[in-house]
Amino acid sequence: MLIPDESGRGSHRLILPASSQAPAPSLVQQALDSGALLGNGPIDGPVLLEAGAWRLGLSQLIELQRTLYSRELELVAICSSHPHTHVAAAGLGIASQWPHSSAPASPAQKDSGLQVHQGTLRSGDHLEAAGSVLLLGDINPGARISAGGHVLVWGRLRGIAHAGCQGDNTARIVALQLRPLQLRIAGAVARGPEGAPPAGFAEEARIVAGSIQIDPAQPAWPFSG
């Protein structure tokens, strides 16, 4: 459903239904077609997508952007209760926010096996997770994060990170800027790189041939959609 903003600034709220068999891009197309039949003139301007609990990956959000752009609409923000959608939105430079009733608490809450923490870890803080953990914020020097699965940091990692702390050597550490004091994956240990991070890429650390290797992260991993 496409609702004009009552503020009169020409912006709109695009609300996805709580559940549907149709994919989100198709629903958005239907909403735009319905809006065009209202006879109130052209629909254009910025759009806030209220996605609720929908899990939207990069490919879906790119398709949504293109659909909206074809109608002179711009997707400027997403309100979502699903962490995967937040990560995909950030990957495309789209602002995202949590509904007031479902914002992740501190310490973290669990969502489909993924533990989420919103907020920066400062010196002396230690965040632990039994499975994988997604941190929406930075990890400052002197702070630590550890997980039985993957460690995902949507921010700068400058402290200490330990993924696969129960022995999983397939775990990865992913961050927008991977400049930690120390990295650990299962039993492997390494220091973080000293040079500037690659422009426009997140970075990931994984075990290759028994040692930790750092590379640009794959654009769709681990939240492809």
Disulfide bonds with the S-S distance in Angstrom:
none
